[in-house]
Amino acid sequence: MIHPTSRVLVADLREHVGESVSISGWANTLRLQSKIQFVVVRDHTGMAQVAHKRGGAGDVVEAELERLTTESAVRITGRVVDNPIVKLGGLEIVPESVEILNLAETPLPIDEHTGLEQRLDWRFLDVRRRFPAQVLFAVQTTLEQGMREYAYAQGCTEMHTPKLMGTASESGAEVFKLGYFDRDAYLAQSPQFFKQMAIAAGIDKVFEVGPVFRAEPSFTSRHATEFTGVDVELAWISDVEDVMAFEERMLAHALAKVADVHGEAIREAFGVEVTVPSAPFPRITMAEAQDILRAEGWDPEGGKEDLDPEGERGIAAHIRRETGHEFVFVTDYPASIRPFYHMRPAGRPDLTCSFDLLWKGLEITTGAQREHRYDVLLKQAAEKDMNTGPMQDYLNTFRYGCPPHGGLGMGLSRVLMVLLGLDSIREASFLFRGPNRLTP
């Protein structure tokens, strides 16, 4: 057997015409005809045709190609030759040796007609076989890289906060409880309290990309029980406007990078044109948003304090018509529907210095200026009938000179979902976790 040379990627084969090379990948399609055996081999960079003229008895290459099944992992060594009639790059490989590394069972459990839930059961095959899924994770990588680049350029320190907590975070609702030796622990539903501690620790600007857990029994297309959060916290801010300005510039930078690196692949795989937003993004107060929506027939009873998904879509459509912008910050949320640690504007204890960012009608971020004064925090917690005993470690953060600060939390999968025009967050994560899905 010929010892394989070092692996050449399919995308680089044109540089090796006339040479003997080794490619590794999966058997994408097999056409084993009476005189010639054709196999299309796929790696993560593309597809190449392998063509072998049958030699009859004793032809080892023929025998191995005959054994192949679709999706088997294979290494093929052979000569790269020009063949203009071949659609895949005008090249083919004439094999000298075929090594089946792992023979795939047949038939495969999914095909191109399989529904989403079954595809998620066989997610490794689903991702491997579908070009759009491959593009998605390449885009996710570049998106994160772009956000990190911006954060680093602004002087952010990247932190890794604990995901195990001794007390239920924030409101105490929607947390997963688990056994922790002889007591209970909880999975963090946000790094909120820890990133505020980092601010109090004198770390000026905090950035984290990490797992977030929400025990919400939500079966919508936009909820998950575990997802990746992008969190930022900024010290010494003047007001919440500083946080919004940071986010819009970070997103504009990251999306420009995605458009530059993957614009063409996104167009091909998803039929979507990536629009790089201009900053500043439009801003509208919650009260203004509700007035506009109610004038169009939303919430006829007038009882909704928050925007429901229909309201979010409605206000985004209105802003798009008025400004041409896909993004909108909805600001000044009522204190009744925001956490106790959100700051209230002077003279308006019924409101908070907070925002949601909507992109094409989907909420991708919640942010706020935090209350950094210990006495005010205690007062706001009491208003919400909260027991502050279990939160003493958190509250201690504000007793010894904590600066004014604010921040945001963004769902990475939601950003990808809107960016690529996906119908469900299930497709925007590698292995989705929801109320009914803990496997694979």
Helices and strands as residue ranges (DSSP letters): G 10-16, E 20-32, E 36-43, E 46-53, H 60-67, E 73-82, E 91-102, H 116-121, H 123-129, H 131-153, E 157-158, E 164-165, E 177-180, E 183-187, H 192-200, E 205-213, E 226-235, H 240-270, E 283-285, H 286-295, H 309-323, E 327-331, G 335-337, E 354-359, E 362-369, H 374-383, G 389-391, H 392-396, E 405-411, H 412-419, G 425-428
